[in-house]
Amino acid sequence: MNVLRINGLTKRYGRITAVDELSLEVEQGMAYGILGPNGSGKTTTLGMVLDITHPDSGSFEWFEGQYGRDARRHVGALLETPNFYPYLNAIDNLVIVAHIKQVKAPRFEELLKLVNLYERRTSKFRTYSLGMKQRLAIASAMVGDPEVLIFDEPTNGLDPQGIAEIRNTLQRIAETGKTIIMASHILDEVEKVCSHVAIIKNGHLLASGTVGAIISDDFLVEIAAEDMPGLQAAFKTDNRIKKAELQDNGILLLHLENETLAAAINEWAFSKGHTLSHLRIVKKSLEAEFLEITANQ
Ligand SMILES: Nc1ncnc2c1ncn2[C@@H]1O[C@H](COP(=O)(O)OP(=O)(O)OP(=O)(O)O)[C@@H](O)[C@H]1O
């Protein structure tokens, strides 16, 4: 199912175009990273799809419209760390969150185990490290079991240990099959947590796709032929190929250690009995381009 479809979304602040004709699609079960340097429009984009900020033009649709105006109730969001009560413990703070959200049977224990706070569930909030506070915030966004979770720069302001804990927590949540949409300016973070990524700069979409295809040191080549299962099987067992993954669009993505001529790949396919109907060397410089963009900040 399509969880979120954004179509030509635009937001201007005076002369600044914060988000410029942005279009992207998030499918159920994806961990979707919105990667861009500071000021690239990530928060504004999340604000619009959460009905906090009104777009100037364009549109978006949650869950293919199936929940209508109620869609927002199926989305949990963590945009900035919420205020918890310092003298209450994790459970009591979550009880208040569940009350505000009008959730009838919240599964606190399960949630606290997922964010690795179960052992400290009866400690007062004020005794928590910053990383623990942020993990409680993640648990609070998950109260009511929303189908989609949105995180804006979830590791901002944390020390290395806190960052590692949050990333582990997000990885665990992604493994449960929950759809995650996460904005971040850190390439490494998106690479560790996300399955898919959209890279944005000045509110524009630069590229989107699987993390494997977009952020990779590998030399990448797309190929297709009439017999796709046969083609995939032939290249999967070829030790010149690091990885051969069938993408959502039905095209096979080959990962190679080194730059290789298109003619050579064509020949390999032909020797395996396949005539290629599609062969495209995927630009490998996206990661370098992103690092350059962020370095210039
Ligand atoms: N309320 C506002 N009024 C004026 N300009 C704004 C407002 N909110 C955002 N902007 C501008 O819009 C652009 C995009 O900002 P936004 O916060 O969405 O980017 P971001 O990618 O989330 O960056 P960061 O990670 O630094 O928050 C920036 O140039 C920012 O200064």
The ligand as an SDF file (V2000), in Angstrom:
LIG
                    3D

 31 33  0  0  0  0  0  0  0  0999 V2000
    8.7730   29.9670    9.7200 N   0  0  0  0  0  0  0  0  0  0  0  0
    9.6950   30.3000    8.8230 C   0  0  0  0  0  0  0  0  0  0  0  0
    9.8320   31.5720    8.4020 N   0  0  0  0  0  0  0  0  0  0  0  0
   10.7570   31.9150    7.4950 C   0  0  0  0  0  0  0  0  0  0  0  0
   11.6120   31.0360    6.9110 N   0  0  0  0  0  0  0  0  0  0  0  0
   11.5330   29.7590    7.2910 C   0  0  0  0  0  0  0  0  0  0  0  0
   10.5790   29.3120    8.2650 C   0  0  0  0  0  0  0  0  0  0  0  0
   10.7340   27.9770    8.4270 N   0  0  0  0  0  0  0  0  0  0  0  0
   11.7400   27.6000    7.6130 C   0  0  0  0  0  0  0  0  0  0  0  0
   12.2220   28.6630    6.9210 N   0  0  0  0  0  0  0  0  0  0  0  0
   13.3020   28.6400    5.9110 C   0  0  0  0  0  0  0  0  0  0  0  0
   12.9930   27.6290    4.9770 O   0  0  0  0  0  0  0  0  0  0  0  0
   14.1580   26.9040    4.5950 C   0  0  0  0  0  0  0  0  0  0  0  0
   13.9610   25.4260    4.9020 C   0  0  0  0  0  0  0  0  0  0  0  0
   13.9560   25.2380    6.3040 O   0  0  0  0  0  0  0  0  0  0  0  0
   13.6910   23.8470    7.0250 P   0  0  0  0  0  0  0  0  0  0  0  0
   13.7320   24.0570    8.4990 O   0  0  0  0  0  0  0  0  0  0  0  0
   12.4960   23.1940    6.4460 O   0  0  0  0  0  0  0  0  0  0  0  0
   14.9680   23.0190    6.5730 O   0  0  0  0  0  0  0  0  0  0  0  0
   15.5920   21.7120    7.2050 P   0  0  0  0  0  0  0  0  0  0  0  0
   16.1250   20.9260    6.0600 O   0  0  0  0  0  0  0  0  0  0  0  0
   14.6400   21.0480    8.1000 O   0  0  0  0  0  0  0  0  0  0  0  0
   16.8020   22.2690    8.0220 O   0  0  0  0  0  0  0  0  0  0  0  0
   17.1860   22.0500    9.5650 P   0  0  0  0  0  0  0  0  0  0  0  0
   17.6840   20.6540    9.6400 O   0  0  0  0  0  0  0  0  0  0  0  0
   18.2460   23.0710    9.7870 O   0  0  0  0  0  0  0  0  0  0  0  0
   15.9340   22.3080   10.3480 O   0  0  0  0  0  0  0  0  0  0  0  0
   15.3240   27.5460    5.3260 C   0  0  0  0  0  0  0  0  0  0  0  0
   15.9050   28.4930    4.4660 O   0  0  0  0  0  0  0  0  0  0  0  0
   14.6470   28.2270    6.5030 C   0  0  0  0  0  0  0  0  0  0  0  0
   15.3910   29.3430    6.9240 O   0  0  0  0  0  0  0  0  0  0  0  0
  1  2  1  0
  2  3  1  0
  2  7  2  0
  3  4  2  0
  4  5  1  0
  5  6  2  0
  6  7  1  0
  6 10  1  0
  7  8  1  0
  8  9  2  0
  9 10  1  0
 10 11  1  0
 11 12  1  0
 11 30  1  0
 12 13  1  0
 13 14  1  0
 13 28  1  0
 14 15  1  0
 15 16  1  0
 16 17  2  0
 16 18  1  0
 16 19  1  0
 19 20  1  0
 20 21  2  0
 20 22  1  0
 20 23  1  0
 23 24  1  0
 24 25  2  0
 24 26  1  0
 24 27  1  0
 28 29  1  0
 28 30  1  0
 30 31  1  0
M  END
$$$$
